Amino acid sequence: MRSRQIYLISGLFLFLLVVIVLAWRSYQTSLFVLDRNRILVGIWLGEEAYVLSLPKESGQNHLLWYPPSQEVTIPGGLKNYKLGALAKVAQLESDPRLYTKAMSQLAGIPLEKTLYKSTQEVYYGEPEAHGTVLEIATQIRSSLWNLDGGSFWDKLFLYQKAGALRSSNTELYIKLKPDKANLYDRLFRNEKRLVQMTYSGLPETAFFLSRLLEGIGIRVSDIGPYTGPAIKQCVVTEKVGTQSKTAAYITGYFGCRYQTGDTGLYEIQFALGSDTIEEWRL
């Protein structure tokens, strides 16, 4: 009897330990610990979609509103669709990352993630009117826990931040892109790293990705053809020394290989591999 109790207690302890470890790992990759001055996320609800630019500490909130009739070019060579059809496209392609890619293209900034309503429905038309900032903030808070694309910690972070949207310190933009200066991250602007981007094939994808990086505050000073050995995975090369936050961001966001070496006139070289170009081509 005693040994059975010991086994039960040991089993319960191991179970709780596993739960704590998994919860801690999830927290460590959440928006709570993201090293940014601004958190950029998308919210896709079908009838409406939003892009949120939220200060990590304090500052101006920016809220972009889009109706389902808004046209969006989905990266990956999927061309133009109405925003209300995004769930159907993501389902057909079996790729939930399309939510974030499409919303990033729409806003002109690289979003960290997009939380989305799990549905197969296609939404049409345009609402007669968008809600007030207060109404939108309330809608986002009430919808968060039923959305996919984010962890419990991500939803908790956004739930707290959505409360701050109801303050007078929030700018609401309707359908149009705001001045990107409102959305850039001071973290990258302050580093002032000069980036050279190189590509193989046609330059359209490189120009698109350079605009995304410029939107978040990373300065792409030159775009040119790639002349090295053929690569599939993108490569970020930085001068020898401590890895900069700019290089770390590009490496992590696009899934690149990082290395140090000669970068010529620039602090960072960002070489687009064939897989990266295919994944992000318009």
Residue, then its C-alpha position, 0 to 999 in steps of 0.5 A: m500500500r505504501s509503495r503504491q502511494i509513493y508511485l502515485i505521488s512520484g507520477l503526479f510530481l513528474f506530471l506536474l514537472v512536465v507541465i511546468v517545463l512545457a509552460w515555461r518553454s511556451y512562455q520563453t517564446s511568447l510575446f512577453v519576452l520578445d526583445r522589441n520596443r514594439i510588438l507587431v501582430g495581426i488579428w484576422l476575424g473574417e468579417e474584419a482584420y486588424v494590425l496592431s502596433l503596440p509599445k512594449e512599455s509605454g507610447q502610442n498605440h496604432l491600430l489598422w483596420y481592414p474589411p474582408s473586401q480588401e485585396v491582398t497579395i499573398p506571398g508564395g506566388l499565390k497572387n491577389y485575393k480578398l482578405g475575407a478568403l484568407a482562411k480558405v487559401a490557408q486551408l487549401e495550401s495547408d499553411p497557417r503561416l500565410y495569415t502572417k505573410a499576407m497581413s505583413q504584405l498588407a501593412g508593409i511591416p513584418l508581423e511577429k504572428t497573426l492570430y486567426k479565427s479557425t474557419q473554412e468560410v469565405y467572407y464577402g462585402e464590407p461592413e457599413a462602418h468600422g467600430t470605434v477604438l473602444e468597440i474594436a478593443t472590446q471585440i479583440r479582447s472577447s475574441l482572443w481566447n477562441l483564436d488560433g495562431g498564438s499560445f496562451w501567453d501570447k493571448l494573455f499579453l494581447y488581452q492586457k495590451a488590448g485594454a490599453l487600446r481603449s485609451s486616448n493614446t491610440e491612432l486608428y487607420i482605416k484600410l490605408k497604410p500609415d506612415k511607416a515611421n509610426l510603426y518602426d522599432r527604435l531597437f533597430r533604428n538605434e543600432k544603425r546597421l547597414v544591410q546589403m541584400t543580394y538575390s538570384g533571379l528576378p529582383e521583385t522579391a528582394f525589393f518586397l522584403s527590403r520594404l518590409l525590413e525598412g518598415i520595421g526600421i532596418r536600413v537596407s542600403d543596397i540590393g544587388p545580384y548574388t554572385g556566390p555558390a547556389i544556396k537554398q537557405c538564406v544566409v546572414t553574414e556579419k562582421v566579426g564581433t558580437q551578433s547585433k540585434t538586427a542580424a539576429y532578427i533577420t536570421g530568426y525571422f526568415g530562418c537563415r543561417y548566420q555566419t561571420g565574415d567579410t561584408g565589404l562596405y556594409e555591416i550585414q549581408f543578407a543573401l536570399g536563398s532559392d527557398t526564401i525567394e520562393e516562399w516570399r515571392l509575390 
